Amino acid sequence: MTNAFVINGGKPLKGEITPQGAKNEALQVISAVLLTDQKVTISNIPDIKDVNKLIELLGDMGVSVERINGHTYTFEAKDINQDFFASETFKAKGGGLRGSIMIVGPLLARFGKASIPKPGGDKIGRRRLDTHFLGFEKLGARFHYNTADGFFNVDASNLQGTYILLDEASVTGTANVVMAAVLAKGTTTIYNAACEPYLQQLCKMLSRMGAKISGIGSNLLTIEGVEKLGGTEHRLLPDMIEIGSFIGLAAMTGSEITIKDVQYKELGMIPDVFRRLGIKLELRGDDIFIPAQDHYEIETFIDGSIMTIADAPWPGFTPDLLSIVLVVAIQAKGSVLIHQKMFESRLFFVDKLLDMGAQIILCDPHRATVIGLDNQVKLRGISMTSPDIRAGVSLLIAALSAQGQSTIYNIEQIERGYQHIDTRLKALGADITRI
């Protein structure tokens, strides 16, 4: 029997909620501990499956891991067991975790070789890893794919700095290439680099460890290779996807919610996109306060045409929040076109929303038009299954706003990205039970 959430919706919530540490940043900076034999302390680590699996994997490799409190760990990668990478354990654990690709860059940089099983993860269309591999190859790594055991073996005994134009501004791809380049000989220039806050955080952390990186926050990074890196302390940013999810949750359920400690300046255009949907939010210190609203009206463009919200590489709007925006628009006044440019198949969860009574036209795998109900009609509760992390939380928000009971199956998908989400929502007054 799989786990599920049973939700009795239609009740306004109230209170304060603190976002967890950023999942996507965690996978990068935790992998970066492999670049040094000295102690690295990382705090605000979210307690979620994807991150815990990566920490466990580091422990299996020989990293000494110590949990200081709920969200702070120290890592010391002194003695790495190279034989572990040929083992069945590594194949099973590494293959089941998308984030495991992130250990390749640091391993290549420090040890000159790495292996990686074919990775798994979300079902949201193809998510190519070519950017990672092409970047490593430019630095001088050679790949050998062993069809018999499904491993990529990589030889990088002589990494040399070089000019790299990334084929796409992939966040994980950029991070991986940066980690490989910090210990390469000579200077590496990465153009079309991703510049998300997570990546800026990684670069700042590496700089504190002794790396020489300039251009942080832009799409042109210059890295001067150094001999070795030392230890450091690092605190993760709050998860901007959670923050966006909670803004959407407040609007959709007509709730008064305060989101604590959001590091507002790192949120880019996220608050403004929600404002375009008519959601009122105000900054109080570093908290976002969302008042209870019966109605929110989607703006139109200046010429009167329908608002389009599309994702784009940072500083554009993050694709991870498009499903949230789509759900929140269901109860807005007005219409909006949601255009998912960066991944295919991420909009296929709208069939569940249609079953709940939403008015959405799925134009194609990338575009959906939402015709807002303006709270004239409430969604109705149904049974449904969550296809990926972000759709899962969108469906959860829809269920909390709906009348009647909803059941969401496959919540493992939600819990890969959101820690203790049921207990935290209960604290706001949500009627949610785990079965």
Buried (B, 14 or more C-beta within 10 A) or exposed (E): EEEBBBBBBBBBBBEEBBBBBBBBBBBBBBBBBBBBBBBBBBBBBBEBBBBBBBBEBBEBBBBEBEEEEEBBBBBBBEEBEEEBBEBEEBBEBBBBBBBBBBBBBBBBBBBBBBBBBEBEBBEBBEBEBEBBBBBBBBBBBEEEEEEEEEBBBBBBEEBBBBEBEBEEBBBBBBBBBBBBBBBBBEBBBBBBBBBBBBBBBBBBBBBBBBBEBEBBBEBEBBBBBBEEBEBBEBBBBBBBBBBBBBBBBBBBBBBBBBBBBBBBEBBBBBBEBBBBBBBBBEEEEEBBBBEBBEEBEBEBEEEEEEBEBBBBBBEBBBBBBBBBBBBBBBBBBBBBBBBBBBBBBBBBBBEBBEEBBBBBEBEEBBBBBBBBBBBEEBBBBBEBBBBBBBBBBBBBBBBBBBBBBBBBBBBEBBBBBBBBBBEBBBEBEBBBEEE
